[in-house]
Structures are given as C-alpha cells and as structure tokens.
Amino acid sequence: MLTKNAEGSAVLEKPAQRETAEKSIAKTATPAKNAPKIFIDGQFFGEADAKVSVFDHGLLYGDGVFEGIRFYNGRVFRLEEHMERLWDSARSICIDIPMSRRELDEALLETIRQNNLRDGYVRLIVTRGVGNLGLNPVHCKRPSIIIIAATIALYSEEVYRRGLTVVTVPTRRMGPATLNPAIKSLNYLNNVLARIEANLANADEALMLNDAGNVAECTADNVFLIKRGRIMTPPITAGALRGITRSVVFDIAAELGFKISEVDLTRHDVYIADEAFLTGTAAEVIPMIRADGRVIGNGEPGAITTRMIARFRELTRETGTPIFPE
Ligand SMILES: Cc1ncc(COP(=O)(O)O)c(C=O)c1O
C-alpha cells in the first residue's frame, strides 16, 4: 500500500499492513502517465530523484546482484525463476536480501503498476549497500534494493526476421575459478569488454569462448546450435549463465519433441551448424545467421528456430504472474 512520507514521497508500507490494502492499490493509485517511478528501499522516486549513495559498494566495486525480467500483456514472465536466481546469486556472495520473497514480489509488481505498464522490462538490483572506501563488505550494514520498470527493445523486428551476426571476441568468458558466471552480479566488465569488441567489429553480438576455447555464451545471451535436428547448447560449466530463457527453450523443445544436449561446443560447431539462435530475457529468442563472416546454414532463420520463436512468443503472451488484479 502506498502512503506519503514526511517529504511527500510515495512509500510502500510494511507487508503486514500492505496485505489487505494490496487489492486497492491498482484501483486507487493514479500514477501520472509518463512519470517513471523507481523503487528504492521501500519508497518510490521520480527519475531525477532516484539516487543512491556514492559510498554504495554496488557503485564502488560492482558488488551486488541483479535480474532483468520481462513482463508481457499484464503478466510477469517466469517471476519465480528470476527470484530464485536472484536469491541464489545473493546467497553465493553473502548478501542477505532485506525483504522476504513475497515482499519483493509485491514490490516488483507494485513498481510496474506505478509505472502504468503492461509490457516492458524490470531491472531488479540488490547492492551490497553503503560502506566505506575499502572493499571489505563487512562495513556495509544494509543491502539496498532498487527496482526500475521500463520498456526495452534490443533489436528491431527486422533483426528477428533476418537474424543477427556475431564475432568471436578476444575477451574470454571468466571461468568459475575467477568469478563464477553463474552469479548474476553487478560486475559486468567482462561482458562489456566483449560487447565493445563486437561493436568495433560491426557485429550485432560477441561470441565469448571460455579459457579452454569452447563456446561459453554471448554478452547477455545463451547460445544454441542445431545440427541434423539435434539441438545443442553449452553446459553451465562452460561458463554460461543458467538463463531463464534457456530453460524456457528446454521446455519448448520437450513439447515439440526435440532433445537438447548440453555439450561442449567449439567455433567449428558454430560454423557448421544448420541453424543457431540466442536466448536472453532482453533479446528473447533470436536467430543467429552469421559468425566470424561464415554463413550459418543457408543464412536465414531455420525451421526449428522459427518454431521456437513462435512458441516462445505464445508463452510470453499466455503465461506469467498477473500484475493487476484479474
Ligand atoms: C551473461 C548472460 N548470459 C545469459 C543471459 C540470459 O539469461 P536470461 O535468459 O535469464 O535472461 C544473460 C541475461 O540475463 C546474461 O547476462
């Protein structure tokens, strides 16, 4: 439930008080259209006032975790899986999220309502919190929670129809012994460097290899190849994030009668694939038609990829956690 604090900002009440009031929020709250409302630690702020301390270790050290979550047609897609991964990432780096799962679900849904959106993208961030200039997190007393709801379109519909190009970049995906890529942390410099290299090569995405030279993933997407009807993707141990969209593709494949093999893949496998596609919350399911200048298959999105995209789009429209009371 929203109340106003002394400064006049909208405040999300404590969950016990919120319980009964939740139902009335969507009816009574009348957020100004086009005025973004950003959630920070239980309060909503306009874009210009949504600020965190320069001493937050999320800024000073990239010390924190996050999720990117999409919502479609008034429903949040795979909310539970995203929350589970957020909690896993936080647990792995010893951040104790200062809200319960239910409270955070509600805060996320309320942020979307406050922004009056039915389709879009939420960035959910948990930072280590305010500490001193030293990196030791022991001085950071309380993690901060930030939720931004917006819209996002990484690629035009044209790219989904024709497919995208990738280059293998010099920057290798970090291995689990360095910084485990399974942790969705705020520390994305490894991916950012790869992205810069793809930009410099005029490619749409960067194909990142691990230290062994096998395919790990792209900068924010998992990689799938199809050869003679067999769908393959690198195992998590190759340095791939356990993508939520990746797991949706596993579900769709089972539904369509395809088996997916998690196997080590080389650049050679990419070059000789009949079809290839990438998956990610922001990019969704998108065909890949060229790698390092080589044409993949016949250079057009393949039949299995096209079926995968169609079913994925159906699922995003038809399933998910309702944002507004139904
Ligand atoms: C490095 C990386 N790999 C893969 C993915 C795809 O994961 P998901 O489908 O959960 O968005 C992402 C995006 O979150 C990512 O940042």
The ligand as an SDF file (V2000), in Angstrom:
LIG
                    3D

 16 16  0  0  0  0  0  0  0  0999 V2000
   25.8030  -13.1980  -19.2880 C   0  0  0  0  0  0  0  0  0  0  0  0
   24.4010  -13.5910  -19.5830 C   0  0  0  0  0  0  0  0  0  0  0  0
   24.1650  -14.7610  -20.1720 N   0  0  0  0  0  0  0  0  0  0  0  0
   22.9060  -15.1600  -20.4800 C   0  0  0  0  0  0  0  0  0  0  0  0
   21.8160  -14.3700  -20.1760 C   0  0  0  0  0  0  0  0  0  0  0  0
   20.4370  -14.8460  -20.4850 C   0  0  0  0  0  0  0  0  0  0  0  0
   19.7450  -15.1660  -19.3030 O   0  0  0  0  0  0  0  0  0  0  0  0
   18.1910  -14.9390  -19.1410 P   0  0  0  0  0  0  0  0  0  0  0  0
   17.5390  -15.7500  -20.2080 O   0  0  0  0  0  0  0  0  0  0  0  0
   17.8790  -15.4330  -17.7820 O   0  0  0  0  0  0  0  0  0  0  0  0
   17.9270  -13.5010  -19.3140 O   0  0  0  0  0  0  0  0  0  0  0  0
   22.0290  -13.1270  -19.5690 C   0  0  0  0  0  0  0  0  0  0  0  0
   20.9080  -12.2570  -19.2460 C   0  0  0  0  0  0  0  0  0  0  0  0
   20.4460  -12.2140  -18.1610 O   0  0  0  0  0  0  0  0  0  0  0  0
   23.3440  -12.7410  -19.2520 C   0  0  0  0  0  0  0  0  0  0  0  0
   23.5810  -11.5590  -18.6500 O   0  0  0  0  0  0  0  0  0  0  0  0
  1  2  1  0
  2  3  1  0
  2 15  2  0
  3  4  2  0
  4  5  1  0
  5  6  1  0
  5 12  2  0
  6  7  1  0
  7  8  1  0
  8  9  2  0
  8 10  1  0
  8 11  1  0
 12 13  1  0
 12 15  1  0
 13 14  2  0
 15 16  1  0
M  END
$$$$
